Amino acid sequence: QTEKNLDAKRKRLLNLLTCPEDRKDEGKGSNDDEGRAQGMLAKVLQSYKLMSAKSRLIIFVDQVMGMVVLLNTILIGVSADFGDDSTAWLIVDSVFAATFVGELVFKLGMFGLQEVFFGHDWGWGWLELALAISAWVEILLI
């Protein structure tokens, strides 16, 4: 029974990893499914290898900044419940504010002013600027 459950889970996972066009031959055995999934994974890895170092760096920075925003959100909640207006929270807020400004400066250096604020993803550029400004305004008002 456990073997059947594992096989069913493996097939569902492989189904998720394959393109819809690849699923038209679903009557074939699991070896074919595994081959298609491995082929799909190979395509993803190959496309990642073909990306420029600049693109990989931008993806990495975006992922790190997502985690920084999540951590900042958690610490805002903790400071609201347990904060005592100490200088420790001021230092933590300053580090986050500097990090947000650093991300904006990084993106301006990578893409330029025109692309960040008026290009394809202009909304994110303005949001990041608002985030950096509000972080520093909060520190100045403390």
N, C-alpha and C positions, 0 to 999 in steps of 0.2 A: 504493500500500500504506500509506504513512504517513497519507494522508488518511482511509483506512478506520479505522486505529487511533485517530486523533484523534476521529473520529465515534463510535466504540464507547466510548471513554473518556468523551466528553461525555454519551452516553446513560446510562452507568452512574452518573455524577455526578448527572445530572438525576433519575435514578431514586431516588437516595438523598435528594434534596432534596424529593421529592414525598411526600405522604401515601399510605398504602396504599389508601385509598378512591379517590384520584385515578388509581391505576394500572390500574383496571379496563378502560380504553380503550387498552391498550398497542399495538394495531394501527395507531394513527394515526401520522402523520409526525413528524419531529423538531421542526417548528415548533410543533406542539401540545405536545410535551414541554417545549420551551423556554418556551412560554407558561405552562404549569403551574408550572415551576420558578421563573420570575420572579414568578408569583402567590404561591407559597409564600414566597419571599424577601421579597416586599412585605408579606406577613402578619407575618413575623418582625419586620421593621423597624417596621411599624405598631404591633405589640404593644409593642416597645421604646419607641416614642414615647409610647405611652399610659401607660407606667409613671410613677409619681411620681418626683420628683427624689430622694426618700428611698430608694426601691427601687433606682434606678440607682446611688446612692452606696454602698449596702450591697453591691451586686454588685461594684462597683469595688474596694471595700475588701477583700472576700473574695478577689478575684483577686490583688490586690497582696500580701495576706498569704500566699497560696499560694506566690507567688514568694519571699517573705521566708523562709518555712519551708524551701523548696528550697535557697535560698542558704545558710541556716544549716546545713543538713545537709551541704552540700558543704564549708563552712568547718570544720565539726567534723572531717570526715575529713582535711582539709589540716592542721589544727592537731594532730591525733593523729600524723600522719606527720612534720611539719616544725616543729611548735611547740616552743618552747624556754622556756616559762613566762615570756615577756616581758610587759611591761605592754601591749603592742600587742594581744595576744590577750584580755587582760582588758578592754580598751576595746571590742574587737569584740563580746565576749560581753555586755558591759553595754549596748551599743547594741541588740542583739537582744532582751535581756531587757526593756529599756525599750519597745521596739516591741511586744512581746507584751502588756505591761501596757497600753500605749496602745490596742491593739485591744480589749482587754477593757473598758477605760473607755469607749471609743467605743460599743461595743455596749450597755453598761449605760446610757449616755446616750440611745441611740436607742430601746431596748426596755424598759428598766427591769429591776430585779433579779428580779422575779417571772417575767418572760418569758424572760430569759436562762438562769436556773438551774432553772426549773420549768415552762417552756412547751413548745411543740411540739418544739423542737430542744434540749432540756435537756442532752442528752449532749455536744453541742458546747460549750456554755457551761462545763460542768465540765471538759472536756478542755482548753479554753483557760485556765481557772484553774490547772489542774495544770501546764500548760506554763509559764505565767508564774511560778508558785511554784518549779518545779524550775530554771528559768533563774536566778532570783535565789539560790536555795540553792547552786547550782553556783558562782556568783560569790563568795558568802560563804565557801565552803569552800576557795577557791583561796588 
